[in-house]
């Protein structure tokens, strides 16, 4: 089942909530990458997964949220969260924290959490590099 826009935002919101509840709050932002970023830009409707970059993440929170959404999207649904800027092989996006803003989430503690998406130009380079 495809994860269509704006569902990736819901997945990130849930990841933020679970992380805070577990006492392992994410940093100040996350960046949608891959198919989720393409959906955010209207390039395609959705993806089979949700891929996110954030500099801080707790694996237990990712595992819980992934399990919750597998019940909705099927047992093969992956929530792929990375904390490294060059997860895409040789391509490193050093200004990833400055990616275009898609939404802001107010957390349960009142913090503002930015959800960003890779720029179209960065997506193009990554897709070409990945073949």
N, C-alpha and C positions, 0 to 999 in steps of 0.2 A: 504494500500500500504506500502510495506517495505521501510525503510530508509536504503539503502545499502551504504557500504563504497565506497567512502570517503565523502558521503553526510553529516555525522555529523560534519565534519570539516567546511563545508560551513555554516551550521547552527550556529556553534560557531563563525565563522568569522562575520556573520551577527549580532549576538548578541553583539559582540565587537563594530561593527560600530554603531549600533543603540544606544548602551549605551553611547558611546562618543558623538554622535550627541545630545543626550538628556542632556548632561552635567553630566552624572552619570557613568563615566568610571569604568569598571571592574578593579579588581586588576591587578596583573602581570601574572596570569595564570588561567586556568580552567582544570579540569580533567574529561575526559569522563568516565562514569561508566556504569554498566549494559550491555545491548545489544550493545550499541555503542562501549564500550571498547572491547567486545568480537569480534566485527567486525574489530576493529583496529588491533587485534592480528591474524585475519584470522581464528578464531574459528568458526564463522558463518558469513553469508553474510551481515546480517543487523538486524534491530529491527523495532518495530512498533512506537518507540519513540526515543527521544534523551534525555539522562539523563546526567547532568553535575553537578559537584561540583565546586564552586568558592567561595572564602571567602567574596567577595563583589559583590552584584548584585542589580539592580533596577528592581522592579516588573513591572514597566511600560514598560521597554525595553523587558523583557521576554514576556509580553502579546502581544506586537506588533510583535515580531519575531514569536511567536507561531501562531498568526493569519495569518501572511504571509505564513507560511509553511503549515497551514491547507488548504489553497487554492491549494496547490500542492499535499499533502499527504492524504487529507480527513479531514472531520470535527472532527474526533476523535483523530487526531494527538496531543500528548502532548509533550511539551518542559518542562521537569522537571528539574528545577535548584534549588539546595540547597546550603546553606552556612554553614551547620553543618556537622561535620566529622562522626557523628554516625546516619545518616539518615537511616541506614540499621538495625535498632533495636539495639541489644546489641553489635554489632560489630562496633568498632571505629578504624579507620585507622589514627593513629596519624602522620604518615609520608606521608600522602597523597600528600603534596606539593612536595615530591621527586619522585612521580610516573614517569614512563618512558616518555620521551619527544616523541611526535608524529609529531608535526609541530610547527613552529613559524609564527606568524602573525605580520606584520608591520602595525600598526594602522595609521589612517589618520593624527595623530599628530606626527608620527615617532617613537612611542613607540614600543618596542618588547613585544609581548604577547605570552606566551608559552601555547600550547595545549598539555596536558599530558593524559595518559590513565592508569587506574589501572593495576598493574602487574597481570599476569596470576594467580599467587598464591593467591593474594587478591581476585580476581574474584571467584576463586574456593571456598574460605572460605565463601564469601558472598552468593554464590549460594547454598551451602550446608546449611548455616544458614537460608536461606529463604525457604528452602524446595523444 
